[in-house]
């Protein structure tokens, strides 16, 4: 990835022929360089992007038009408050550098992983090494060079994971993706606020405005609808795709969809069960620690101070079920007809939490208790996926389910850990480690890129395996089983044996789905 330097406008006043000639030559050189940069005009002003060469693409010379760090909201946002529409700019925006990530939260699991983000260990999606700032409401657009405002293609809008405490649009896991080249789609990746900054649970903020992180996502989708045509994307053909906490976010967008609907389909990878939490109590905890009696006082505490206290004390700020951006149970949304009537892909990984079982043991060895792994994964990830897929397909939605089973050493941390949480993400994005990739891994990534993009191009046609309810129960795609380069259809019972039993326990415990 390279950055094109800014160029000053040439002075039109000259006093001699030599200087005039020199000025003309300099102007031509500058114009040539600027002309090489992709340039669009959106609702806020002119945007000048750059070109990048993705990894793992068919041609070493192919490039993508990249527009980096475009503000989709007013900058900077007021802490804890809903985002506002971006302000226009009068001089061209040099969209050639990645923006900072939103403030991240680390947690402590045990002494062996002290001060490491759990999501860093579980999902390989750490943004800890990227500059952080509350001025973070920016997005990146990656477009094929053969599209324009008069020649549109499909749009894939990514919502990153990270347990709603970490993650960023600026991670190389996403920024180096060849998807725009290999599948001819426009890729949009926004930041959104996290942890206390995105889900403060402050009683001083009106109901419906407390989940500022979810409101950020919705404003980014709104920005996409208003502007993506200028980049060659079709606003009527936007597919949201997501993983983990991003999948939980996508579920809420489906349950309480914006109007008019800003997407045509959804892909949800490893959507996690929301665990009970005490967001309001944690807000009061932070307020008392900093001797604050109102929200204005907390707005004046430094970002780093809040980060440090929240991280050291493992304080989690779960979203408020406000029935505006979040519901506690999607069944009511489906029953009353609110749930978006769009096609869906939804699935999990075979060994989602094997790494968590290792981290909890903390004995320095990787020896997963398979039964514990199965039960933890089924309760936290597989059971809600199973329940959502069954309930939505039973109420007229077109649903395709999958299980990702590939065990690839270069997408995990420990040998033999299996298809762990988020290990499919670099395969979907095509950002796997090139130097260690096997032929099967390369082929598997190509297959998943094509399947996801094929669904985005024709959601009702599906990704290439049978829709739920159409093949006598043999409808769950087992992707990468035995490190194959495609999928095999298996029965739901082969993947869901724990789910029916665990659903009852989960509801008694108050877990949402």
C-alpha positions in Angstrom: 0.0 0.0 0.0 1.3 3.4 -0.8 0.4 7.0 -0.1 0.3 9.7 -2.7 1.6 13.0 -1.3 -0.4 16.1 -1.4 0.4 18.7 -4.1 0.1 22.4 -3.9 -1.7 24.4 -6.5 0.8 26.0 -8.9 1.2 29.8 -8.7 -0.3 31.4 -11.8 1.8 34.5 -11.5 5.1 34.5 -13.3 7.6 37.2 -14.1 9.8 35.6 -16.7 9.5 33.1 -19.6 11.8 30.6 -17.8 9.7 30.6 -14.7 6.5 30.4 -16.8 7.8 27.3 -18.6 9.0 25.7 -15.3 5.6 26.4 -13.8 3.8 24.8 -16.8 6.0 21.7 -16.6 5.4 21.4 -12.9 1.7 21.8 -13.3 1.6 19.1 -16.0 3.5 16.7 -13.7 1.2 17.4 -10.8 -1.9 17.0 -12.9 -0.7 13.7 -14.2 -0.1 12.4 -10.6 -3.4 13.6 -9.3 -5.2 12.3 -12.4 -3.8 8.8 -11.6 -5.6 8.9 -8.2 -9.2 7.8 -8.3 -11.4 10.8 -7.5 -15.1 10.9 -6.7 -17.6 13.6 -5.6 -19.9 12.6 -2.8 -22.5 14.5 -0.8 -19.8 16.1 1.5 -17.3 17.0 -1.2 -14.5 15.7 -3.4 -12.7 12.6 -2.3 -9.2 11.7 -3.7 -8.3 8.1 -3.1 -5.3 5.9 -4.0 -4.6 2.5 -5.5 -3.5 -0.5 -3.5 -2.2 -4.0 -4.5 -4.1 -6.7 -2.5 -2.5 -9.9 -1.3 -3.3 -13.4 -2.8 -4.7 -12.1 -6.1 -4.5 -13.8 -9.5 -2.4 -11.0 -11.1 0.6 -9.3 -9.4 -0.2 -6.1 -11.2 -3.9 -5.7 -10.5 -4.8 -2.9 -8.2 -7.9 -1.7 -6.3 -9.2 1.8 -6.0 -9.0 2.5 -2.3 -10.6 5.5 -0.5 -9.4 5.4 3.1 -10.5 7.2 6.2 -13.7 8.9 4.8 -15.8 10.5 7.6 -19.3 9.1 7.7 -20.2 11.2 10.8 -19.4 14.6 12.2 -15.8 14.6 13.5 -15.1 14.1 16.3 -18.3 12.7 17.8 -19.4 13.8 21.3 -18.5 11.1 23.8 -21.4 8.7 24.6 -23.8 10.6 22.2 -25.4 9.5 18.9 -23.3 10.2 15.8 -24.3 13.2 13.6 -24.2 13.6 9.8 -20.7 14.6 8.5 -20.0 18.2 7.7 -19.1 19.1 4.1 -15.5 20.0 3.2 -14.5 22.7 0.6 -11.1 21.4 -0.3 -10.6 17.8 -1.7 -10.4 15.1 1.0 -7.1 13.2 0.6 -8.5 9.7 1.4 -5.2 7.9 1.2 -4.4 7.0 4.8 -6.1 4.6 7.2 -7.9 6.3 10.1 -7.4 5.5 13.8 -9.4 2.7 15.4 -12.0 3.5 18.0 -10.7 3.1 21.6 -10.1 -0.6 22.4 -10.6 -2.6 25.6 -8.3 -5.3 26.9 -9.3 -7.9 29.4 -7.6 -10.3 31.8 -8.3 -14.1 31.6 -5.6 -15.5 33.7 -1.9 -14.8 34.5 -0.8 -16.4 31.2 -2.7 -13.9 29.1 -2.8 -11.0 31.4 -3.6 -7.7 29.6 -4.3 -9.4 26.3 -7.6 -8.9 24.6 -9.6 -12.1 24.6 -10.7 -11.3 21.1 -7.1 -11.0 20.1 -6.6 -14.6 21.3 -10.0 -15.9 20.1 -10.7 -14.1 16.9 -7.3 -12.9 15.6 -8.9 -9.4 15.2 -6.8 -7.3 17.5 -6.5 -3.6 16.6 -4.2 -2.9 19.5 -1.3 -1.9 17.4 -3.3 0.6 15.4 -3.5 4.3 16.5 -6.6 4.8 18.6 -8.7 7.9 18.9 -12.3 8.9 19.8 -12.2 10.7 16.5 -12.7 7.4 14.7 -16.0 7.4 12.8 -14.4 6.8 9.4 -14.8 4.1 6.8 -12.9 2.6 3.9 -14.2 1.9 0.4 -12.4 -0.6 -1.9 -13.6 -0.7 -5.5 -12.6 -2.5 -8.7 -11.1 -0.3 -11.3 -13.6 -1.3 -14.0 -16.7 0.1 -12.2 -18.0 3.7 -12.2 -21.2 5.6 -11.3 -22.6 4.5 -14.7 -21.4 0.9 -14.4 -22.4 -0.4 -11.0 -21.6 -3.6 -9.2 -22.7 -5.2 -5.9 -21.6 -3.9 -2.5 -20.4 -6.0 0.5 -20.6 -4.0 3.8 -18.5 -5.6 6.6 -19.3 -5.3 10.3 -16.2 -6.4 12.2 -16.1 -8.6 15.3 -14.3 -8.1 18.6 -16.9 -8.7 21.4 -18.0 -5.0 21.1 -14.8 -4.1 22.8 -12.1 -4.3 20.0 -11.6 -4.4 16.3 -11.1 -1.9 13.5 -11.6 -1.2 9.8 -7.9 -0.6 9.6 -6.7 -4.1 10.3 -4.7 -5.8 7.5 -7.1 -8.7 7.9 -9.5 -6.6 5.9 -7.5 -3.8 4.2 -5.4 -6.3 2.1 -8.4 -8.2 0.7 -8.4 -9.2 -3.0 -12.3 -9.5 -2.9 -12.9 -6.4 -5.1 -10.6 -7.9 -7.8 -11.5 -11.6 -7.5 -15.2 -11.1 -7.2 -15.8 -7.6 -8.7 -17.6 -6.2 -5.7 -17.3 -2.9 -3.8 -16.2 -3.4 -0.2 -17.2 -1.0 2.5 -15.7 -1.3 6.0 -16.6 1.2 8.8 -15.4 1.7 12.3 -17.9 1.9 15.2 -17.5 2.9 18.8 -16.8 0.1 21.3 -16.9 -0.7 25.0 -18.0 2.1 27.3 -17.5 4.6 24.5 -20.1 2.8 22.3 -22.5 1.4 24.9 -22.2 3.6 28.0 -25.5 2.6 29.6 -25.7 6.2 30.9 -29.1 7.0 32.5 -28.6 10.6 31.3 -28.8 9.6 27.7 -32.4 9.2 26.3 -33.7 5.8 25.5 -33.0 4.9 21.9 -29.7 6.9 21.9 -27.7 4.8 24.4 -26.2 2.3 21.9 -24.1 4.8 20.0 -22.0 2.0 18.6 -25.1 0.5 16.9 -26.1 4.0 15.8 -22.7 4.4 14.2 -23.2 1.3 12.1 -26.6 2.5 11.0 -25.2 5.9 10.0 -22.5 4.2 8.0 -25.1 2.2 6.2 -27.0 5.4 5.5 -23.8 7.0 4.2 -23.4 4.0 1.9 -26.9 4.4 0.5 -26.3 8.0 -0.2 -22.8 7.8 -1.7 -21.7 4.4 -2.8 -23.0 4.9 -6.4 -20.2 7.4 -6.9 -17.7 4.6 -6.2 -19.3 2.2 -8.6 -21.5 0.4 -6.1 -25.2 -0.3 -6.5 -27.0 1.0 -3.4 -29.9 -1.4 -4.2 -27.6 -4.4 -3.9 -25.9 -4.0 -0.5 -25.2 -7.2 1.4 -24.1 -6.9 5.1 -21.6 -9.5 6.2 -20.3 -9.9 9.7 -18.6 -12.0 12.3 -19.0 -12.6 16.0 -20.0 -9.3 17.7 -20.5 -8.0 14.1 -22.9 -10.9 13.6 -24.7 -9.9 16.8 -24.9 -6.4 15.3 -26.2 -7.7 12.0 -28.9 -9.6 13.9 -30.1 -6.4 15.5 -30.1 -4.7 12.1 -32.4 -7.5 10.8 -34.6 -7.4 13.9 -35.1 -3.6 13.9 -34.2 -2.7 10.3 -33.8 1.0 9.3 -36.4 2.3 6.9 -36.0 2.3 4.0 -34.1 -1.0 4.2 -30.4 -0.2 3.4 -29.4 -3.8 2.5 -30.7 -6.7 0.4 -29.2 -9.7 2.2 -27.2 -10.7 5.3 -24.3 -13.1 6.1 -23.7 -13.8 9.8 -20.6 -15.7 10.8 -20.4 -17.1 14.4 -22.9 -14.8 15.9 -22.4 -15.0 19.6 -25.0 -15.4 22.4 -25.3 -12.2 24.3 -24.3 -12.9 27.9 -25.9 -11.2 30.9 -24.1 -8.1 32.1 -24.5 -5.1 34.4 -23.9 -2.2 32.1 -25.7 0.3 34.3 -23.8 -0.8 37.3 -20.5 -0.5 35.5 -21.4 3.0 34.4 -21.9 3.9 38.0 -18.7 2.2 39.0 -16.7 4.3 36.5 -18.5 7.5 37.5 -17.7 6.9 41.2 -14.1 6.1 40.5 -13.6 9.4 38.7 -15.7 11.3 41.2 -18.3 12.2 38.6 -21.9 13.0 39.3 -23.0 13.7 35.8 -22.2 12.7 32.2 -20.4 16.1 31.4 -17.8 15.3 34.1 -17.2 11.8 32.5 -16.8 13.5 29.1 -13.9 15.5 30.5 -12.0 12.4 31.7 -9.2 11.4 29.4 -9.8 8.6 27.0 -6.8 6.7 28.3 -7.9 6.9 31.9 -11.3 5.4 31.1 -9.7 2.7 28.9 -7.2 1.7 31.7 -9.8 1.6 34.4 -12.4 -0.3 32.3 -9.8 -2.8 31.1 -8.1 -3.5 34.5 -11.5 -4.2 36.1 -12.9 -6.2 33.2 -16.0 -4.0 33.0 -18.4 -4.9 30.1 -21.0 -2.6 28.7 -23.6 -4.7 27.0 -26.1 -3.0 24.6 -29.3 -1.7 26.0 -32.4 -3.5 24.7 -34.1 -0.2 23.6 -36.3 -1.6 20.8 -34.7 1.0 18.6 -31.3 -0.5 17.8 -31.5 -3.7 19.9 -34.0 -6.2 21.1 -33.5 -8.9 23.8 -35.3 -11.6 21.8 -35.7 -11.6 18.0 -38.7 -13.8 18.0 -41.0 -10.9 18.8 -39.6 -9.1 15.8 -40.3 -12.1 13.6 -43.7 -12.7 15.0 -44.9 -9.1 14.5 -43.4 -8.8 11.0 -40.7 -6.3 11.8 -37.8 -8.7 11.1 -36.3 -7.8 7.6 -37.5 -10.1 4.9 -34.1 -10.8 3.3 -32.1 -13.9 2.4 -29.5 -15.0 5.0 -26.4 -17.1 5.3 -25.7 -18.0 8.9 -23.2 -20.4 10.4 -20.5 -21.3 12.9 -17.1 -22.9 13.2 -16.6 -26.5 14.2 -14.2 -25.8 17.1 -15.3 -22.3 18.0 -14.1 -22.1 21.6 -11.3 -24.7 21.7 -8.9 -21.8 22.3 -10.9 -20.5 25.2 -10.8 -23.9 26.9 -7.0 -23.7 26.6 -6.8 -20.2 27.9 -9.0 -21.0 30.9 -6.8 -24.0 31.8 -3.7 -21.8 31.6 -1.3 -24.7 32.0 0.9 -23.9 29.0 -0.2 -26.9 27.0 -2.9 -27.3 24.4 -5.0 -30.3 25.3 -8.6 -29.5 24.7 -11.3 -31.3 26.5 -13.5 -32.1 23.5 -16.7 -32.4 25.5 -16.2 -29.1 27.3 -15.3 -27.5 23.9 -18.5 -28.8 22.3 -20.7 -27.7 25.2 -19.2 -24.2 25.4 -19.3 -23.7 21.7 -22.9 -25.0 21.4 -24.2 -22.8 24.2 -22.4 -19.6 23.3 -22.4 -19.7 19.4 -24.0 -22.8 17.8 -27.2 -22.8 19.8 -28.2 -19.2 18.9 -27.3 -19.8 15.3 -29.4 -23.0 15.2 -32.3 -21.3 16.9 -32.2 -18.2 14.7 -31.9 -20.2 11.5 -34.7 -22.5 12.4 -37.0 -19.8 13.5 -36.4 -17.4 10.6 -36.7 -20.2 8.0 -39.8 -21.4 9.7 -41.3 -17.9 9.2 -40.8 -17.6 5.5 -37.2 -16.3 5.2 -34.7 -17.9 2.8 -31.8 -19.3 5.0 -28.6 -21.1 4.1 -26.6 -22.7 7.0 -23.0 -23.7 7.1 -20.3 -25.1 9.4 -16.7 -24.2 8.8 -14.5 -27.2 9.6 -11.1 -26.4 8.1 -8.2 -26.9 10.5 -5.4 -24.7 9.2 -2.3 -24.0 11.3 -1.6 -20.6 9.9 -5.1 -19.2 10.9 -4.7 -20.3 14.5 -2.3 -20.0 17.4 -1.8 -23.5 18.6 -1.3 -26.6 16.4 -4.4 -28.9 16.3 -6.8 -26.4 17.7 -9.2 -26.9 14.8 -11.6 -24.5 13.2 -11.6 -22.0 16.0 -13.5 -18.8 16.4 -12.8 -16.3 13.5 -10.4 -18.7 11.7 -12.6 -18.4 8.6 -12.2 -14.6 8.4 -8.9 -14.5 6.5 -10.2 -17.3 4.3 -13.3 -15.3 3.4 -11.3 -12.1 2.8 -8.4 -13.9 1.1 -5.9 -12.5 3.5 -4.4 -15.8 4.7 -0.6 -16.0 5.1 0.7 -16.6 1.6 4.0 -18.0 2.5 2.5 -20.9 4.5 -0.6 -21.5 2.5 -1.3 -25.0 1.1 -3.0 -25.7 -2.2 -6.1 -26.7 -0.3 -6.1 -23.4 1.7 -5.8 -21.4 -1.5 -8.6 -23.3 -3.1 -10.8 -23.1 0.0 -10.3 -19.3 0.2 -11.2 -19.0 -3.5 -14.3 -21.1 -2.9 -15.5 -19.1 0.1 -14.9 -15.8 -1.7 -16.9 -17.0 -4.6 -19.7 -18.4 -2.4 -20.1 -15.2 -0.4 -19.9 -12.9 -3.4 -22.3 -15.1 -5.4 -24.8 -14.8 -2.6 -24.3 -11.0 -2.6 -24.9 -10.9 -6.4 -28.0 -13.1 -6.2 -29.3 -13.6 -2.7 -32.4 -15.6 -3.6 -30.2 -18.0 -5.6 -28.1 -18.8 -2.6 -24.4 -19.5 -2.2 -24.4 -22.9 -3.9 -25.8 -25.5 -1.5 -29.4 -26.4 -0.6 -31.6 -23.9 1.2 -33.0 -24.9 4.6 -36.1 -26.9 4.2 -35.5 -28.0 0.6 -33.3 -31.1 0.8 -34.8 -33.5 3.3 -32.6 -32.2 6.2 -29.4 -32.7 4.3 -28.9 -29.0 4.0 -26.0 -27.9 6.2 -22.9 -27.1 4.3 -19.8 -28.5 6.0 -17.1 -26.2 4.5 -13.5 -27.3 4.5 -14.1 -30.6 6.2 -10.8 -32.6 6.1 -9.3 -29.4 4.7 -11.2 -29.9 1.5 -11.5 -27.0 -0.9 -15.3 -26.9 -0.9 -18.3 -28.2 1.0 -20.2 -31.4 1.7 -23.9 -31.5 2.8 -24.5 -33.0 6.2 -27.6 -33.3 8.4 -28.3 -30.7 11.1 -28.1 -33.4 13.7 -24.4 -34.0 13.0 -23.7 -30.4 14.1 -26.6 -29.6 16.4 -26.8 -32.5 18.9 -26.4 -30.3 22.0 -28.5 -27.4 20.9 -32.1 -28.5 21.6 -31.2 -29.3 25.2 -29.1 -26.2 25.8 -31.8 -23.8 24.4 -34.0 -24.4 27.5 -31.1 -23.8 29.9 -30.1 -20.7 28.1 -33.6 -19.2 28.4 -33.8 -20.0 32.1 -30.5 -18.3 32.6 -31.7 -15.2 30.8 -29.5 -15.4 27.7 -30.8 -13.6 24.7 -30.9 -14.9 21.2 
